[in-house]
Structures are given as C-alpha cells and as structure tokens.
Amino acid sequence: MTIQISDKFFFKEEEYAICGVRGGELFSPKEHGLEPYSTSSGCWRGFQAFYNIIDNHLVIDNLFINLEKERKINDKQPKVLGKPDFNKEPSIESN
C-alpha cells in the first residue's frame, strides 16, 4: 500500500500534515464543480490542499489538482504545471 500525500496546514510559521479530520472533508472539489483524477498511487484523491489562517479564517492557500480541462477557480486562472520530468534536477520557481 502506498502512503498517501497529505494536505498541509501552516500556522505560526510552522507546517503541519493533516492526517485526519473529524466531521467530514475540509475541501470537496465536487462542491466547486471540479472532478479531479489520480495520476499517482500516492494521491488517489487527485488533489492536495495547503491551508492557512488569513484574517481569522481557514482558507486554502494553494491547491494542486489534476483536472482534465483547465478552468478558473474563484476567478483565478490555474497555472498548468504539466507532467514532472524525473530525469531533471528539481528547481524552485520564484514568483
């Protein structure tokens, strides 16, 4: 069995892995008309969310999601990352 990639939560400059949630999902793509698909056995849900506290509200700060078609989410155009090239050295993009 493959370990699943976890969602992350940032709080007071610390990063925490979200391993379980009581009372249902924090984020449901289907509630936003999104139908993610899995591209890896490490992420059967097809997405990973990064949460943060902004103005005393829990928000998704970043969302990585596999979709068939590119589309805006909350009026934001997604950045298409493409498929990873495992033969290249990893690099970090600066915004």
Phi and psi restraints in degrees (range 20) as a CNS / XPLOR table:
assign (resid 1 and name C) (resid 2 and name N)
       (resid 2 and name CA) (resid 2 and name C) 1.0 -86.7 20.0 2
assign (resid 2 and name N) (resid 2 and name CA)
       (resid 2 and name C) (resid 3 and name N) 1.0 136.5 20.0 2
assign (resid 2 and name C) (resid 3 and name N)
       (resid 3 and name CA) (resid 3 and name C) 1.0 -67.9 20.0 2
assign (resid 3 and name N) (resid 3 and name CA)
       (resid 3 and name C) (resid 4 and name N) 1.0 135.2 20.0 2
assign (resid 3 and name C) (resid 4 and name N)
       (resid 4 and name CA) (resid 4 and name C) 1.0 -85.4 20.0 2
assign (resid 4 and name N) (resid 4 and name CA)
       (resid 4 and name C) (resid 5 and name N) 1.0 141.6 20.0 2
assign (resid 4 and name C) (resid 5 and name N)
       (resid 5 and name CA) (resid 5 and name C) 1.0 -65.9 20.0 2
assign (resid 5 and name N) (resid 5 and name CA)
       (resid 5 and name C) (resid 6 and name N) 1.0 137.4 20.0 2
assign (resid 5 and name C) (resid 6 and name N)
       (resid 6 and name CA) (resid 6 and name C) 1.0 -101.2 20.0 2
assign (resid 6 and name N) (resid 6 and name CA)
       (resid 6 and name C) (resid 7 and name N) 1.0 155.5 20.0 2
assign (resid 6 and name C) (resid 7 and name N)
       (resid 7 and name CA) (resid 7 and name C) 1.0 -70.7 20.0 2
assign (resid 7 and name N) (resid 7 and name CA)
       (resid 7 and name C) (resid 8 and name N) 1.0 160.4 20.0 2
assign (resid 7 and name C) (resid 8 and name N)
       (resid 8 and name CA) (resid 8 and name C) 1.0 -123.8 20.0 2
assign (resid 8 and name N) (resid 8 and name CA)
       (resid 8 and name C) (resid 9 and name N) 1.0 152.4 20.0 2
assign (resid 8 and name C) (resid 9 and name N)
       (resid 9 and name CA) (resid 9 and name C) 1.0 -131.6 20.0 2
assign (resid 9 and name N) (resid 9 and name CA)
       (resid 9 and name C) (resid 10 and name N) 1.0 128.1 20.0 2
assign (resid 9 and name C) (resid 10 and name N)
       (resid 10 and name CA) (resid 10 and name C) 1.0 -104.7 20.0 2
assign (resid 10 and name N) (resid 10 and name CA)
       (resid 10 and name C) (resid 11 and name N) 1.0 127.0 20.0 2
assign (resid 10 and name C) (resid 11 and name N)
       (resid 11 and name CA) (resid 11 and name C) 1.0 -146.5 20.0 2
assign (resid 11 and name N) (resid 11 and name CA)
       (resid 11 and name C) (resid 12 and name N) 1.0 124.1 20.0 2
assign (resid 11 and name C) (resid 12 and name N)
       (resid 12 and name CA) (resid 12 and name C) 1.0 49.9 20.0 2
assign (resid 12 and name N) (resid 12 and name CA)
       (resid 12 and name C) (resid 13 and name N) 1.0 49.7 20.0 2
assign (resid 12 and name C) (resid 13 and name N)
       (resid 13 and name CA) (resid 13 and name C) 1.0 62.7 20.0 2
assign (resid 13 and name N) (resid 13 and name CA)
       (resid 13 and name C) (resid 14 and name N) 1.0 19.8 20.0 2
assign (resid 13 and name C) (resid 14 and name N)
       (resid 14 and name CA) (resid 14 and name C) 1.0 -117.1 20.0 2
assign (resid 14 and name N) (resid 14 and name CA)
       (resid 14 and name C) (resid 15 and name N) 1.0 148.1 20.0 2
assign (resid 14 and name C) (resid 15 and name N)
       (resid 15 and name CA) (resid 15 and name C) 1.0 -107.7 20.0 2
assign (resid 15 and name N) (resid 15 and name CA)
       (resid 15 and name C) (resid 16 and name N) 1.0 133.1 20.0 2
assign (resid 15 and name C) (resid 16 and name N)
       (resid 16 and name CA) (resid 16 and name C) 1.0 -125.6 20.0 2
assign (resid 16 and name N) (resid 16 and name CA)
       (resid 16 and name C) (resid 17 and name N) 1.0 140.3 20.0 2
assign (resid 16 and name C) (resid 17 and name N)
       (resid 17 and name CA) (resid 17 and name C) 1.0 -86.2 20.0 2
assign (resid 17 and name N) (resid 17 and name CA)
       (resid 17 and name C) (resid 18 and name N) 1.0 133.9 20.0 2
assign (resid 17 and name C) (resid 18 and name N)
       (resid 18 and name CA) (resid 18 and name C) 1.0 -91.3 20.0 2
assign (resid 18 and name N) (resid 18 and name CA)
       (resid 18 and name C) (resid 19 and name N) 1.0 112.8 20.0 2
assign (resid 18 and name C) (resid 19 and name N)
       (resid 19 and name CA) (resid 19 and name C) 1.0 -98.8 20.0 2
assign (resid 19 and name N) (resid 19 and name CA)
       (resid 19 and name C) (resid 20 and name N) 1.0 -21.2 20.0 2
assign (resid 19 and name C) (resid 20 and name N)
       (resid 20 and name CA) (resid 20 and name C) 1.0 -169.1 20.0 2
assign (resid 20 and name N) (resid 20 and name CA)
       (resid 20 and name C) (resid 21 and name N) 1.0 154.8 20.0 2
assign (resid 20 and name C) (resid 21 and name N)
       (resid 21 and name CA) (resid 21 and name C) 1.0 -136.1 20.0 2
assign (resid 21 and name N) (resid 21 and name CA)
       (resid 21 and name C) (resid 22 and name N) 1.0 132.9 20.0 2
assign (resid 21 and name C) (resid 22 and name N)
       (resid 22 and name CA) (resid 22 and name C) 1.0 -87.3 20.0 2
assign (resid 22 and name N) (resid 22 and name CA)
       (resid 22 and name C) (resid 23 and name N) 1.0 138.0 20.0 2
assign (resid 22 and name C) (resid 23 and name N)
       (resid 23 and name CA) (resid 23 and name C) 1.0 90.9 20.0 2
assign (resid 23 and name N) (resid 23 and name CA)
       (resid 23 and name C) (resid 24 and name N) 1.0 14.2 20.0 2
assign (resid 23 and name C) (resid 24 and name N)
       (resid 24 and name CA) (resid 24 and name C) 1.0 112.6 20.0 2
assign (resid 24 and name N) (resid 24 and name CA)
       (resid 24 and name C) (resid 25 and name N) 1.0 -179.2 20.0 2
assign (resid 24 and name C) (resid 25 and name N)
       (resid 25 and name CA) (resid 25 and name C) 1.0 -74.6 20.0 2
assign (resid 25 and name N) (resid 25 and name CA)
       (resid 25 and name C) (resid 26 and name N) 1.0 149.8 20.0 2
assign (resid 25 and name C) (resid 26 and name N)
       (resid 26 and name CA) (resid 26 and name C) 1.0 -76.2 20.0 2
assign (resid 26 and name N) (resid 26 and name CA)
       (resid 26 and name C) (resid 27 and name N) 1.0 -36.6 20.0 2
assign (resid 26 and name C) (resid 27 and name N)
       (resid 27 and name CA) (resid 27 and name C) 1.0 -138.7 20.0 2
assign (resid 27 and name N) (resid 27 and name CA)
       (resid 27 and name C) (resid 28 and name N) 1.0 132.5 20.0 2
assign (resid 27 and name C) (resid 28 and name N)
       (resid 28 and name CA) (resid 28 and name C) 1.0 -121.8 20.0 2
assign (resid 28 and name N) (resid 28 and name CA)
       (resid 28 and name C) (resid 29 and name N) 1.0 110.8 20.0 2
assign (resid 28 and name C) (resid 29 and name N)
       (resid 29 and name CA) (resid 29 and name C) 1.0 -55.2 20.0 2
assign (resid 29 and name N) (resid 29 and name CA)
       (resid 29 and name C) (resid 30 and name N) 1.0 -37.1 20.0 2
assign (resid 29 and name C) (resid 30 and name N)
       (resid 30 and name CA) (resid 30 and name C) 1.0 -62.9 20.0 2
assign (resid 30 and name N) (resid 30 and name CA)
       (resid 30 and name C) (resid 31 and name N) 1.0 -29.0 20.0 2
assign (resid 30 and name C) (resid 31 and name N)
       (resid 31 and name CA) (resid 31 and name C) 1.0 -66.9 20.0 2
assign (resid 31 and name N) (resid 31 and name CA)
       (resid 31 and name C) (resid 32 and name N) 1.0 -14.5 20.0 2
assign (resid 31 and name C) (resid 32 and name N)
       (resid 32 and name CA) (resid 32 and name C) 1.0 -113.7 20.0 2
assign (resid 32 and name N) (resid 32 and name CA)
       (resid 32 and name C) (resid 33 and name N) 1.0 16.1 20.0 2
assign (resid 32 and name C) (resid 33 and name N)
       (resid 33 and name CA) (resid 33 and name C) 1.0 72.9 20.0 2
assign (resid 33 and name N) (resid 33 and name CA)
       (resid 33 and name C) (resid 34 and name N) 1.0 21.7 20.0 2
assign (resid 33 and name C) (resid 34 and name N)
       (resid 34 and name CA) (resid 34 and name C) 1.0 -106.5 20.0 2
assign (resid 34 and name N) (resid 34 and name CA)
       (resid 34 and name C) (resid 35 and name N) 1.0 138.0 20.0 2
assign (resid 34 and name C) (resid 35 and name N)
       (resid 35 and name CA) (resid 35 and name C) 1.0 -125.0 20.0 2
assign (resid 35 and name N) (resid 35 and name CA)
       (resid 35 and name C) (resid 36 and name N) 1.0 87.0 20.0 2
assign (resid 35 and name C) (resid 36 and name N)
       (resid 36 and name CA) (resid 36 and name C) 1.0 -71.9 20.0 2
assign (resid 36 and name N) (resid 36 and name CA)
       (resid 36 and name C) (resid 37 and name N) 1.0 158.3 20.0 2
assign (resid 36 and name C) (resid 37 and name N)
       (resid 37 and name CA) (resid 37 and name C) 1.0 -132.2 20.0 2
assign (resid 37 and name N) (resid 37 and name CA)
       (resid 37 and name C) (resid 38 and name N) 1.0 154.8 20.0 2
assign (resid 37 and name C) (resid 38 and name N)
       (resid 38 and name CA) (resid 38 and name C) 1.0 -82.6 20.0 2
assign (resid 38 and name N) (resid 38 and name CA)
       (resid 38 and name C) (resid 39 and name N) 1.0 137.5 20.0 2
assign (resid 38 and name C) (resid 39 and name N)
       (resid 39 and name CA) (resid 39 and name C) 1.0 -117.4 20.0 2
assign (resid 39 and name N) (resid 39 and name CA)
       (resid 39 and name C) (resid 40 and name N) 1.0 1.4 20.0 2
assign (resid 39 and name C) (resid 40 and name N)
       (resid 40 and name CA) (resid 40 and name C) 1.0 -152.2 20.0 2
assign (resid 40 and name N) (resid 40 and name CA)
       (resid 40 and name C) (resid 41 and name N) 1.0 146.2 20.0 2
assign (resid 40 and name C) (resid 41 and name N)
       (resid 41 and name CA) (resid 41 and name C) 1.0 -71.1 20.0 2
assign (resid 41 and name N) (resid 41 and name CA)
       (resid 41 and name C) (resid 42 and name N) 1.0 -9.4 20.0 2
assign (resid 41 and name C) (resid 42 and name N)
       (resid 42 and name CA) (resid 42 and name C) 1.0 -86.6 20.0 2
assign (resid 42 and name N) (resid 42 and name CA)
       (resid 42 and name C) (resid 43 and name N) 1.0 -3.7 20.0 2
assign (resid 42 and name C) (resid 43 and name N)
       (resid 43 and name CA) (resid 43 and name C) 1.0 -150.2 20.0 2
assign (resid 43 and name N) (resid 43 and name CA)
       (resid 43 and name C) (resid 44 and name N) 1.0 73.3 20.0 2
assign (resid 43 and name C) (resid 44 and name N)
       (resid 44 and name CA) (resid 44 and name C) 1.0 -63.3 20.0 2
assign (resid 44 and name N) (resid 44 and name CA)
       (resid 44 and name C) (resid 45 and name N) 1.0 -27.7 20.0 2
assign (resid 44 and name C) (resid 45 and name N)
       (resid 45 and name CA) (resid 45 and name C) 1.0 -70.3 20.0 2
assign (resid 45 and name N) (resid 45 and name CA)
       (resid 45 and name C) (resid 46 and name N) 1.0 -26.5 20.0 2
assign (resid 45 and name C) (resid 46 and name N)
       (resid 46 and name CA) (resid 46 and name C) 1.0 85.6 20.0 2
assign (resid 46 and name N) (resid 46 and name CA)
       (resid 46 and name C) (resid 47 and name N) 1.0 10.1 20.0 2
assign (resid 46 and name C) (resid 47 and name N)
       (resid 47 and name CA) (resid 47 and name C) 1.0 -155.3 20.0 2
assign (resid 47 and name N) (resid 47 and name CA)
       (resid 47 and name C) (resid 48 and name N) 1.0 160.0 20.0 2
assign (resid 47 and name C) (resid 48 and name N)
       (resid 48 and name CA) (resid 48 and name C) 1.0 -138.9 20.0 2
assign (resid 48 and name N) (resid 48 and name CA)
       (resid 48 and name C) (resid 49 and name N) 1.0 131.9 20.0 2
assign (resid 48 and name C) (resid 49 and name N)
       (resid 49 and name CA) (resid 49 and name C) 1.0 -113.5 20.0 2
assign (resid 49 and name N) (resid 49 and name CA)
       (resid 49 and name C) (resid 50 and name N) 1.0 143.8 20.0 2
assign (resid 49 and name C) (resid 50 and name N)
       (resid 50 and name CA) (resid 50 and name C) 1.0 -117.1 20.0 2
assign (resid 50 and name N) (resid 50 and name CA)
       (resid 50 and name C) (resid 51 and name N) 1.0 117.9 20.0 2
assign (resid 50 and name C) (resid 51 and name N)
       (resid 51 and name CA) (resid 51 and name C) 1.0 -101.3 20.0 2
assign (resid 51 and name N) (resid 51 and name CA)
       (resid 51 and name C) (resid 52 and name N) 1.0 154.5 20.0 2
assign (resid 51 and name C) (resid 52 and name N)
       (resid 52 and name CA) (resid 52 and name C) 1.0 -151.0 20.0 2
assign (resid 52 and name N) (resid 52 and name CA)
       (resid 52 and name C) (resid 53 and name N) 1.0 165.9 20.0 2
assign (resid 52 and name C) (resid 53 and name N)
       (resid 53 and name CA) (resid 53 and name C) 1.0 -103.1 20.0 2
assign (resid 53 and name N) (resid 53 and name CA)
       (resid 53 and name C) (resid 54 and name N) 1.0 120.5 20.0 2
assign (resid 53 and name C) (resid 54 and name N)
       (resid 54 and name CA) (resid 54 and name C) 1.0 -129.8 20.0 2
assign (resid 54 and name N) (resid 54 and name CA)
       (resid 54 and name C) (resid 55 and name N) 1.0 124.0 20.0 2
assign (resid 54 and name C) (resid 55 and name N)
       (resid 55 and name CA) (resid 55 and name C) 1.0 51.1 20.0 2
assign (resid 55 and name N) (resid 55 and name CA)
       (resid 55 and name C) (resid 56 and name N) 1.0 44.6 20.0 2
assign (resid 55 and name C) (resid 56 and name N)
       (resid 56 and name CA) (resid 56 and name C) 1.0 63.6 20.0 2
assign (resid 56 and name N) (resid 56 and name CA)
       (resid 56 and name C) (resid 57 and name N) 1.0 22.8 20.0 2
assign (resid 56 and name C) (resid 57 and name N)
       (resid 57 and name CA) (resid 57 and name C) 1.0 -122.7 20.0 2
assign (resid 57 and name N) (resid 57 and name CA)
       (resid 57 and name C) (resid 58 and name N) 1.0 140.2 20.0 2
assign (resid 57 and name C) (resid 58 and name N)
       (resid 58 and name CA) (resid 58 and name C) 1.0 -78.0 20.0 2
assign (resid 58 and name N) (resid 58 and name CA)
       (resid 58 and name C) (resid 59 and name N) 1.0 121.3 20.0 2
assign (resid 58 and name C) (resid 59 and name N)
       (resid 59 and name CA) (resid 59 and name C) 1.0 -131.8 20.0 2
assign (resid 59 and name N) (resid 59 and name CA)
       (resid 59 and name C) (resid 60 and name N) 1.0 157.2 20.0 2
assign (resid 59 and name C) (resid 60 and name N)
       (resid 60 and name CA) (resid 60 and name C) 1.0 -83.9 20.0 2
assign (resid 60 and name N) (resid 60 and name CA)
       (resid 60 and name C) (resid 61 and name N) 1.0 117.2 20.0 2
assign (resid 60 and name C) (resid 61 and name N)
       (resid 61 and name CA) (resid 61 and name C) 1.0 -84.9 20.0 2
assign (resid 61 and name N) (resid 61 and name CA)
       (resid 61 and name C) (resid 62 and name N) 1.0 -37.6 20.0 2
assign (resid 61 and name C) (resid 62 and name N)
       (resid 62 and name CA) (resid 62 and name C) 1.0 -143.7 20.0 2
assign (resid 62 and name N) (resid 62 and name CA)
       (resid 62 and name C) (resid 63 and name N) 1.0 145.2 20.0 2
assign (resid 62 and name C) (resid 63 and name N)
       (resid 63 and name CA) (resid 63 and name C) 1.0 -136.2 20.0 2
assign (resid 63 and name N) (resid 63 and name CA)
       (resid 63 and name C) (resid 64 and name N) 1.0 122.9 20.0 2
assign (resid 63 and name C) (resid 64 and name N)
       (resid 64 and name CA) (resid 64 and name C) 1.0 -107.4 20.0 2
assign (resid 64 and name N) (resid 64 and name CA)
       (resid 64 and name C) (resid 65 and name N) 1.0 118.9 20.0 2
assign (resid 64 and name C) (resid 65 and name N)
       (resid 65 and name CA) (resid 65 and name C) 1.0 -141.9 20.0 2
assign (resid 65 and name N) (resid 65 and name CA)
       (resid 65 and name C) (resid 66 and name N) 1.0 137.7 20.0 2
assign (resid 65 and name C) (resid 66 and name N)
       (resid 66 and name CA) (resid 66 and name C) 1.0 -92.8 20.0 2
assign (resid 66 and name N) (resid 66 and name CA)
       (resid 66 and name C) (resid 67 and name N) 1.0 115.2 20.0 2
assign (resid 66 and name C) (resid 67 and name N)
       (resid 67 and name CA) (resid 67 and name C) 1.0 -125.1 20.0 2
assign (resid 67 and name N) (resid 67 and name CA)
       (resid 67 and name C) (resid 68 and name N) 1.0 150.8 20.0 2
assign (resid 67 and name C) (resid 68 and name N)
       (resid 68 and name CA) (resid 68 and name C) 1.0 -66.5 20.0 2
assign (resid 68 and name N) (resid 68 and name CA)
       (resid 68 and name C) (resid 69 and name N) 1.0 -43.3 20.0 2
assign (resid 68 and name C) (resid 69 and name N)
       (resid 69 and name CA) (resid 69 and name C) 1.0 -123.4 20.0 2
assign (resid 69 and name N) (resid 69 and name CA)
       (resid 69 and name C) (resid 70 and name N) 1.0 140.8 20.0 2
assign (resid 69 and name C) (resid 70 and name N)
       (resid 70 and name CA) (resid 70 and name C) 1.0 -69.2 20.0 2
assign (resid 70 and name N) (resid 70 and name CA)
       (resid 70 and name C) (resid 71 and name N) 1.0 137.2 20.0 2
assign (resid 70 and name C) (resid 71 and name N)
       (resid 71 and name CA) (resid 71 and name C) 1.0 -156.8 20.0 2
assign (resid 71 and name N) (resid 71 and name CA)
       (resid 71 and name C) (resid 72 and name N) 1.0 155.3 20.0 2
assign (resid 71 and name C) (resid 72 and name N)
       (resid 72 and name CA) (resid 72 and name C) 1.0 -69.0 20.0 2
assign (resid 72 and name N) (resid 72 and name CA)
       (resid 72 and name C) (resid 73 and name N) 1.0 146.3 20.0 2
assign (resid 72 and name C) (resid 73 and name N)
       (resid 73 and name CA) (resid 73 and name C) 1.0 -127.6 20.0 2
assign (resid 73 and name N) (resid 73 and name CA)
       (resid 73 and name C) (resid 74 and name N) 1.0 120.2 20.0 2
assign (resid 73 and name C) (resid 74 and name N)
       (resid 74 and name CA) (resid 74 and name C) 1.0 51.9 20.0 2
assign (resid 74 and name N) (resid 74 and name CA)
       (resid 74 and name C) (resid 75 and name N) 1.0 43.7 20.0 2
assign (resid 74 and name C) (resid 75 and name N)
       (resid 75 and name CA) (resid 75 and name C) 1.0 65.7 20.0 2
assign (resid 75 and name N) (resid 75 and name CA)
       (resid 75 and name C) (resid 76 and name N) 1.0 16.6 20.0 2
assign (resid 75 and name C) (resid 76 and name N)
       (resid 76 and name CA) (resid 76 and name C) 1.0 -108.7 20.0 2
assign (resid 76 and name N) (resid 76 and name CA)
       (resid 76 and name C) (resid 77 and name N) 1.0 129.5 20.0 2
assign (resid 76 and name C) (resid 77 and name N)
       (resid 77 and name CA) (resid 77 and name C) 1.0 -79.1 20.0 2
assign (resid 77 and name N) (resid 77 and name CA)
       (resid 77 and name C) (resid 78 and name N) 1.0 127.0 20.0 2
assign (resid 77 and name C) (resid 78 and name N)
       (resid 78 and name CA) (resid 78 and name C) 1.0 -72.1 20.0 2
assign (resid 78 and name N) (resid 78 and name CA)
       (resid 78 and name C) (resid 79 and name N) 1.0 155.2 20.0 2
assign (resid 78 and name C) (resid 79 and name N)
       (resid 79 and name CA) (resid 79 and name C) 1.0 -95.7 20.0 2
assign (resid 79 and name N) (resid 79 and name CA)
       (resid 79 and name C) (resid 80 and name N) 1.0 120.3 20.0 2
assign (resid 79 and name C) (resid 80 and name N)
       (resid 80 and name CA) (resid 80 and name C) 1.0 -80.6 20.0 2
assign (resid 80 and name N) (resid 80 and name CA)
       (resid 80 and name C) (resid 81 and name N) 1.0 119.5 20.0 2
assign (resid 80 and name C) (resid 81 and name N)
       (resid 81 and name CA) (resid 81 and name C) 1.0 -88.9 20.0 2
assign (resid 81 and name N) (resid 81 and name CA)
       (resid 81 and name C) (resid 82 and name N) 1.0 -27.6 20.0 2
assign (resid 81 and name C) (resid 82 and name N)
       (resid 82 and name CA) (resid 82 and name C) 1.0 77.5 20.0 2
assign (resid 82 and name N) (resid 82 and name CA)
       (resid 82 and name C) (resid 83 and name N) 1.0 -175.7 20.0 2
assign (resid 82 and name C) (resid 83 and name N)
       (resid 83 and name CA) (resid 83 and name C) 1.0 -86.0 20.0 2
assign (resid 83 and name N) (resid 83 and name CA)
       (resid 83 and name C) (resid 84 and name N) 1.0 141.9 20.0 2
assign (resid 83 and name C) (resid 84 and name N)
       (resid 84 and name CA) (resid 84 and name C) 1.0 -69.5 20.0 2
assign (resid 84 and name N) (resid 84 and name CA)
       (resid 84 and name C) (resid 85 and name N) 1.0 145.5 20.0 2
assign (resid 84 and name C) (resid 85 and name N)
       (resid 85 and name CA) (resid 85 and name C) 1.0 -103.8 20.0 2
assign (resid 85 and name N) (resid 85 and name CA)
       (resid 85 and name C) (resid 86 and name N) 1.0 102.9 20.0 2
assign (resid 85 and name C) (resid 86 and name N)
       (resid 86 and name CA) (resid 86 and name C) 1.0 -73.7 20.0 2
assign (resid 86 and name N) (resid 86 and name CA)
       (resid 86 and name C) (resid 87 and name N) 1.0 -4.9 20.0 2
assign (resid 86 and name C) (resid 87 and name N)
       (resid 87 and name CA) (resid 87 and name C) 1.0 -90.6 20.0 2
assign (resid 87 and name N) (resid 87 and name CA)
       (resid 87 and name C) (resid 88 and name N) 1.0 -8.3 20.0 2
assign (resid 87 and name C) (resid 88 and name N)
       (resid 88 and name CA) (resid 88 and name C) 1.0 -96.9 20.0 2
assign (resid 88 and name N) (resid 88 and name CA)
       (resid 88 and name C) (resid 89 and name N) 1.0 152.2 20.0 2
assign (resid 88 and name C) (resid 89 and name N)
       (resid 89 and name CA) (resid 89 and name C) 1.0 -69.4 20.0 2
assign (resid 89 and name N) (resid 89 and name CA)
       (resid 89 and name C) (resid 90 and name N) 1.0 137.7 20.0 2
assign (resid 89 and name C) (resid 90 and name N)
       (resid 90 and name CA) (resid 90 and name C) 1.0 -67.4 20.0 2
assign (resid 90 and name N) (resid 90 and name CA)
       (resid 90 and name C) (resid 91 and name N) 1.0 147.4 20.0 2
assign (resid 90 and name C) (resid 91 and name N)
       (resid 91 and name CA) (resid 91 and name C) 1.0 -140.1 20.0 2
assign (resid 91 and name N) (resid 91 and name CA)
       (resid 91 and name C) (resid 92 and name N) 1.0 157.6 20.0 2
assign (resid 91 and name C) (resid 92 and name N)
       (resid 92 and name CA) (resid 92 and name C) 1.0 -108.7 20.0 2
assign (resid 92 and name N) (resid 92 and name CA)
       (resid 92 and name C) (resid 93 and name N) 1.0 125.6 20.0 2
assign (resid 92 and name C) (resid 93 and name N)
       (resid 93 and name CA) (resid 93 and name C) 1.0 -80.1 20.0 2
assign (resid 93 and name N) (resid 93 and name CA)
       (resid 93 and name C) (resid 94 and name N) 1.0 142.1 20.0 2
assign (resid 93 and name C) (resid 94 and name N)
       (resid 94 and name CA) (resid 94 and name C) 1.0 -100.2 20.0 2
assign (resid 94 and name N) (resid 94 and name CA)
       (resid 94 and name C) (resid 95 and name N) 1.0 142.5 20.0 2
